[in-house]
Amino acid sequence: MKLGIRKKVIDININTKIVKVDPGNLDYNIIKEAADIINRGGTVVFPTETVYGIGADALNDEAVDKIFTAKGRPQDNPLIVHIGDFHDLYDLVEEVPEKAKILAEKFWPGPLTMILNKKDILSDKITAGLDTVAIRLPANNIALAIIRESKKPIAAPSANTSGRPSPTEASHVIEDLMGKVDMIIDGGKTYIGLESTVLDMTSSVPMILRPGGVTREDIVEVLGECSYDPAIIRSEEKIVPKSPGQKYRHYSPKAKVILYKGSVENIVKRINIDYEKYISLGLKPGIMSTVQTEKSYEGKTTICLGDRTKPLTISSNLFKELRDFDHMGVDVILAEAIDEKGIGKAILNRLGKAASEVIEV
């Protein structure tokens, strides 16, 4: 089903309220205020374990419109619906397959989004006209408290300007969405730093549409089978996306990103050569290194993402450092690829979406 063009223009000149909340010691006055905003059709930004999300009542089309307007998000890019309890799933989908129950038992609350056949209670605005919906149960006390207090399913994509690196701390949200949302809740730095894994449960073999914190290896261990959508390997502008992150260029800083793949030795050698080339062209390059390689770039503008042997240290810093390079005025970012095992697959997926060029060395 094709969506019509929205004619209504939403006013996004909003007096945004910014509050701090300790996820380990919730201020329920703020939680209630945030839930009230959701129930009035407003927008609230809150942290999850993955990235910050911009939330609105998933059952209120005008509220959902405010998400698209604030982000500048294409309407054919479906949203993820967040719930506060597993049993809320039954209100939103036609059927909960046995495999989905098994995965929920293992990974919910957590960074796993499941694609299921939706009920009519969810409008086409949420699902981009599809008969399926993406749903997850987040593992963050602030997010869960707001969802449960509002007693509503909450649509919540990443709280950034569409196409920009996703926000992993409140300062990133303020940079992108100040004056465009009703409330921003500062709950500290997110833990994983990459959006959730999106798993299509409507295919015969569960298929990962977007890799994330729950890996293919994790799912295979539980279900015995799991595949990758070919769109993860090759970007297709003509595909009809069933999941956020499938179709459009994402996660991009202002600087051009070049991703280098190959052996670590060859990557370091080529990056050092290209760094000097960009200097000679009058550009300001920056290098995205790892603990194992940062000493190979001494004297150069470098940010160390983390440890190659501990990819979670890289995922938690990736989007922040892409933004930091912009603040440094870098023109081109030279980024090292890492091993694709486990969450490394998700890291390379995001870097690949951010990159203008991939160089095999």
Helices and strands as residue ranges (DSSP letters): E 17-20, H 28-39, E 44-47, E 52-57, H 61-71, E 80-82, G 86-88, H 89-92, H 98-107, E 112-117, H 124-127, E 132-136, H 141-150, E 154-155, H 170-177, E 183-186, E 197-200, E 207-210, H 216-223, E 227-228, H 230-233, E 256-261, H 264-280, E 285-289, G 294-297, E 302-304, H 311-315, H 318-327, E 332-336, H 344-354, E 357-360
